[in-house]
Amino acid sequence: MDPQHVRVLLGLSRLVEFAAGEPVFREGDRAERLWVVQEGRVLLHTHVPGRGDVPIETLGVGDVLGWSWLTAPYRWHFAATALSVARAREIDAAALHESSAADPVFGYAVACALSGALVERLQATRARLLDLYGESETGPRGTNAAGW
């Protein structure tokens, strides 16, 4: 991102800290902010009926945490818990929406940066699901009946 856009993001953020074992957010709660991990590790996980809490990904320094604020119904689809003392830059989603609307170039830069990280998160989630469920009736791991 352009240094000016990074400065805007820093101006919208505040430094927060989570103790080891502290929830950052809970699945189903209202999604109103996002974080960039500065220090420590955070576990992204979900509840799977019959399996309990299933880890999705462990996030660390530089990782973006929290996407559910992007689209309605603005509820967390996963949960996140600090694995160690974790420090992060917390950004209020409403302030980010307002800044993006006021400066579309900034908004586009944020959207591009977030979309790249979002694709990485989706791939990590996909890999975790393949680990959990292995081959299916549709074909070998990572493909469907059409070979995709």
Phi and psi in degrees as GROMACS dihedral restraints (atoms count N, CA, C in turn):
[ dihedral_restraints ]
;  ai    aj    ak    al  type     phi  dphi    fc
    3     4     5     6     1   -59.6    20    10
    4     5     6     7     1   139.2    20    10
    6     7     8     9     1   -54.7    20    10
    7     8     9    10     1   -34.0    20    10
    9    10    11    12     1   -64.8    20    10
   10    11    12    13     1   -39.8    20    10
   12    13    14    15     1   -68.7    20    10
   13    14    15    16     1   -37.5    20    10
   15    16    17    18     1   -62.4    20    10
   16    17    18    19     1   -41.5    20    10
   18    19    20    21     1   -61.2    20    10
   19    20    21    22     1   -39.5    20    10
   21    22    23    24     1   -62.7    20    10
   22    23    24    25     1   -46.6    20    10
   24    25    26    27     1   -59.6    20    10
   25    26    27    28     1   -44.0    20    10
   27    28    29    30     1   -61.9    20    10
   28    29    30    31     1   -36.5    20    10
   30    31    32    33     1   -67.2    20    10
   31    32    33    34     1   -25.8    20    10
   33    34    35    36     1   -86.8    20    10
   34    35    36    37     1    -7.6    20    10
   36    37    38    39     1  -107.3    20    10
   37    38    39    40     1   166.5    20    10
   39    40    41    42     1  -141.7    20    10
   40    41    42    43     1   151.7    20    10
   42    43    44    45     1   -82.6    20    10
   43    44    45    46     1   129.7    20    10
   45    46    47    48     1  -127.5    20    10
   46    47    48    49     1   161.1    20    10
   48    49    50    51     1  -133.4    20    10
   49    50    51    52     1   141.3    20    10
   51    52    53    54     1  -121.5    20    10
   52    53    54    55     1   135.0    20    10
   54    55    56    57     1   -75.4    20    10
   55    56    57    58     1   155.8    20    10
   57    58    59    60     1   -56.6    20    10
   58    59    60    61     1   129.7    20    10
   60    61    62    63     1    88.3    20    10
   61    62    63    64     1    -6.9    20    10
   63    64    65    66     1   -79.7    20    10
   64    65    66    67     1   133.3    20    10
   66    67    68    69     1   -68.2    20    10
   67    68    69    70     1   136.7    20    10
   69    70    71    72     1   -86.0    20    10
   70    71    72    73     1   -44.3    20    10
   72    73    74    75     1  -155.9    20    10
   73    74    75    76     1   161.4    20    10
   75    76    77    78     1  -116.3    20    10
   76    77    78    79     1   142.3    20    10
   78    79    80    81     1   -53.5    20    10
   79    80    81    82     1   130.3    20    10
   81    82    83    84     1    93.6    20    10
   82    83    84    85     1   -19.3    20    10
   84    85    86    87     1   -72.2    20    10
   85    86    87    88     1   163.2    20    10
   87    88    89    90     1   -64.4    20    10
   88    89    90    91     1   132.3    20    10
   90    91    92    93     1   -97.2    20    10
   91    92    93    94     1   110.0    20    10
   93    94    95    96     1  -128.0    20    10
   94    95    96    97     1     3.4    20    10
   96    97    98    99     1  -156.9    20    10
   97    98    99   100     1   172.0    20    10
   99   100   101   102     1  -139.1    20    10
  100   101   102   103     1   165.4    20    10
  102   103   104   105     1  -135.7    20    10
  103   104   105   106     1   151.3    20    10
  105   106   107   108     1  -117.6    20    10
  106   107   108   109     1   117.7    20    10
  108   109   110   111     1   -68.1    20    10
  109   110   111   112     1   128.2    20    10
  111   112   113   114     1  -103.8    20    10
  112   113   114   115     1   -29.4    20    10
  114   115   116   117     1  -160.0    20    10
  115   116   117   118     1   144.5    20    10
  117   118   119   120     1    91.9    20    10
  118   119   120   121     1  -169.7    20    10
  120   121   122   123     1  -134.0    20    10
  121   122   123   124     1   143.4    20    10
  123   124   125   126     1  -129.0    20    10
  124   125   126   127     1   132.8    20    10
  126   127   128   129     1   -94.8    20    10
  127   128   129   130     1   125.4    20    10
  129   130   131   132     1   -94.8    20    10
  130   131   132   133     1   127.5    20    10
  132   133   134   135     1  -147.1    20    10
  133   134   135   136     1   167.1    20    10
  135   136   137   138     1  -141.5    20    10
  136   137   138   139     1   156.5    20    10
  138   139   140   141     1   -91.9    20    10
  139   140   141   142     1   127.0    20    10
  141   142   143   144     1  -116.4    20    10
  142   143   144   145     1   118.0    20    10
  144   145   146   147     1   -53.1    20    10
  145   146   147   148     1   132.9    20    10
  147   148   149   150     1    85.1    20    10
  148   149   150   151     1   -12.6    20    10
  150   151   152   153     1  -122.1    20    10
  151   152   153   154     1   -15.7    20    10
  153   154   155   156     1    80.2    20    10
  154   155   156   157     1  -154.7    20    10
  156   157   158   159     1   -74.4    20    10
  157   158   159   160     1   128.7    20    10
  159   160   161   162     1  -117.1    20    10
  160   161   162   163     1   124.1    20    10
  162   163   164   165     1   -67.7    20    10
  163   164   165   166     1   141.2    20    10
  165   166   167   168     1  -104.2    20    10
  166   167   168   169     1   -49.9    20    10
  168   169   170   171     1  -163.6    20    10
  169   170   171   172     1   148.0    20    10
  171   172   173   174     1  -101.2    20    10
  172   173   174   175     1   126.4    20    10
  174   175   176   177     1  -105.6    20    10
  175   176   177   178     1   147.8    20    10
  177   178   179   180     1  -138.5    20    10
  178   179   180   181     1  -160.1    20    10
  180   181   182   183     1   -51.4    20    10
  181   182   183   184     1   126.9    20    10
  183   184   185   186     1    90.3    20    10
  184   185   186   187     1   -11.8    20    10
  186   187   188   189     1   -78.4    20    10
  187   188   189   190     1   144.1    20    10
  189   190   191   192     1   -90.5    20    10
  190   191   192   193     1   135.3    20    10
  192   193   194   195     1  -122.5    20    10
  193   194   195   196     1   124.5    20    10
  195   196   197   198     1   103.2    20    10
  196   197   198   199     1   110.6    20    10
  198   199   200   201     1  -120.8    20    10
  199   200   201   202     1   -18.4    20    10
  201   202   203   204     1   -66.0    20    10
  202   203   204   205     1   -14.7    20    10
  204   205   206   207     1   -73.3    20    10
  205   206   207   208     1   -11.8    20    10
  207   208   209   210     1   -72.9    20    10
  208   209   210   211     1   -33.3    20    10
  210   211   212   213     1  -137.8    20    10
  211   212   213   214     1   151.6    20    10
  213   214   215   216     1   -61.9    20    10
  214   215   216   217     1   144.1    20    10
  216   217   218   219     1   -92.0    20    10
  217   218   219   220     1    15.6    20    10
  219   220   221   222     1    57.1    20    10
  220   221   222   223     1    48.7    20    10
  222   223   224   225     1  -124.9    20    10
  223   224   225   226     1   144.1    20    10
  225   226   227   228     1   -66.4    20    10
  226   227   228   229     1   129.8    20    10
  228   229   230   231     1   -87.3    20    10
  229   230   231   232     1   -21.0    20    10
  231   232   233   234     1  -127.5    20    10
  232   233   234   235     1  -176.4    20    10
  234   235   236   237     1  -123.2    20    10
  235   236   237   238     1   158.7    20    10
  237   238   239   240     1  -137.2    20    10
  238   239   240   241     1   137.1    20    10
  240   241   242   243     1  -135.8    20    10
  241   242   243   244     1   135.1    20    10
  243   244   245   246     1   -68.1    20    10
  244   245   246   247     1   128.3    20    10
  246   247   248   249     1   -86.7    20    10
  247   248   249   250     1   -26.3    20    10
  249   250   251   252     1  -140.9    20    10
  250   251   252   253     1   177.3    20    10
  252   253   254   255     1   -56.7    20    10
  253   254   255   256     1   128.2    20    10
  255   256   257   258     1  -129.2    20    10
  256   257   258   259     1   135.3    20    10
  258   259   260   261     1  -115.1    20    10
  259   260   261   262     1   141.9    20    10
  261   262   263   264     1  -148.8    20    10
  262   263   264   265     1   156.6    20    10
  264   265   266   267     1   -89.0    20    10
  265   266   267   268     1   119.3    20    10
  267   268   269   270     1   -99.9    20    10
  268   269   270   271     1   131.8    20    10
  270   271   272   273     1  -121.4    20    10
  271   272   273   274     1   127.6    20    10
  273   274   275   276     1   -71.2    20    10
  274   275   276   277     1   124.8    20    10
  276   277   278   279     1   -64.0    20    10
  277   278   279   280     1   -38.4    20    10
  279   280   281   282     1   -62.9    20    10
  280   281   282   283     1   -42.2    20    10
  282   283   284   285     1   -65.0    20    10
  283   284   285   286     1   -37.6    20    10
  285   286   287   288     1   -67.4    20    10
  286   287   288   289     1   -41.1    20    10
  288   289   290   291     1   -60.3    20    10
  289   290   291   292     1   -45.6    20    10
  291   292   293   294     1   -62.4    20    10
  292   293   294   295     1   -46.2    20    10
  294   295   296   297     1   -63.9    20    10
  295   296   297   298     1   -37.2    20    10
  297   298   299   300     1   -68.5    20    10
  298   299   300   301     1   -38.6    20    10
  300   301   302   303     1   -68.6    20    10
  301   302   303   304     1   -36.6    20    10
  303   304   305   306     1   -72.8    20    10
  304   305   306   307     1   -29.4    20    10
  306   307   308   309     1  -134.6    20    10
  307   308   309   310     1    89.2    20    10
  309   310   311   312     1   -58.7    20    10
  310   311   312   313     1   -29.3    20    10
  312   313   314   315     1   -66.0    20    10
  313   314   315   316     1   -43.0    20    10
  315   316   317   318     1   -62.3    20    10
  316   317   318   319     1   -47.0    20    10
  318   319   320   321     1   -58.4    20    10
  319   320   321   322     1   -41.3    20    10
  321   322   323   324     1   -65.6    20    10
  322   323   324   325     1   -41.4    20    10
  324   325   326   327     1   -62.3    20    10
  325   326   327   328     1   -42.0    20    10
  327   328   329   330     1   -64.7    20    10
  328   329   330   331     1   -45.6    20    10
  330   331   332   333     1   -59.9    20    10
  331   332   333   334     1   -41.5    20    10
  333   334   335   336     1   -64.8    20    10
  334   335   336   337     1   -44.4    20    10
  336   337   338   339     1   -63.7    20    10
  337   338   339   340     1   -44.0    20    10
  339   340   341   342     1   -70.0    20    10
  340   341   342   343     1   -35.7    20    10
  342   343   344   345     1   -66.2    20    10
  343   344   345   346     1   -36.7    20    10
  345   346   347   348     1   -63.3    20    10
  346   347   348   349     1   -43.6    20    10
  348   349   350   351     1   -67.9    20    10
  349   350   351   352     1   -35.1    20    10
  351   352   353   354     1   -64.9    20    10
  352   353   354   355     1   -40.6    20    10
  354   355   356   357     1   -62.0    20    10
  355   356   357   358     1   -41.3    20    10
  357   358   359   360     1   -60.8    20    10
  358   359   360   361     1   -41.2    20    10
  360   361   362   363     1   -65.8    20    10
  361   362   363   364     1   -40.7    20    10
  363   364   365   366     1   -63.4    20    10
  364   365   366   367     1   -39.7    20    10
  366   367   368   369     1   -66.8    20    10
  367   368   369   370     1   -38.0    20    10
  369   370   371   372     1   -65.1    20    10
  370   371   372   373     1   -40.9    20    10
  372   373   374   375     1   -64.2    20    10
  373   374   375   376     1   -43.0    20    10
  375   376   377   378     1   -60.5    20    10
  376   377   378   379     1   -45.7    20    10
  378   379   380   381     1   -61.6    20    10
  379   380   381   382     1   -40.4    20    10
  381   382   383   384     1   -65.5    20    10
  382   383   384   385     1   -41.2    20    10
  384   385   386   387     1   -64.0    20    10
  385   386   387   388     1   -38.8    20    10
  387   388   389   390     1   -64.8    20    10
  388   389   390   391     1   -37.5    20    10
  390   391   392   393     1   -61.7    20    10
  391   392   393   394     1   -41.4    20    10
  393   394   395   396     1   -71.1    20    10
  394   395   396   397     1   -41.9    20    10
  396   397   398   399     1  -109.4    20    10
  397   398   399   400     1   -11.0    20    10
  399   400   401   402     1    58.1    20    10
  400   401   402   403     1  -149.2    20    10
  402   403   404   405     1   -70.1    20    10
  403   404   405   406     1   148.8    20    10
  405   406   407   408     1  -122.1    20    10
  406   407   408   409     1  -177.9    20    10
  408   409   410   411     1   -67.1    20    10
  409   410   411   412     1   -17.3    20    10
  411   412   413   414     1   -80.0    20    10
  412   413   414   415     1   -15.1    20    10
  414   415   416   417     1   142.6    20    10
  415   416   417   418     1  -171.3    20    10
  417   418   419   420     1   -61.4    20    10
  418   419   420   421     1   161.1    20    10
  420   421   422   423     1   -47.5    20    10
  421   422   423   424     1   133.7    20    10
  423   424   425   426     1    81.2    20    10
  424   425   426   427     1     2.5    20    10
  426   427   428   429     1  -130.0    20    10
  427   428   429   430     1   162.6    20    10
  429   430   431   432     1  -115.7    20    10
  430   431   432   433     1  -173.7    20    10
  432   433   434   435     1   -58.5    20    10
  433   434   435   436     1   -27.9    20    10
  435   436   437   438     1   -82.9    20    10
  436   437   438   439     1    -3.9    20    10
  438   439   440   441     1    91.6    20    10
  439   440   441   442     1    11.8    20    10
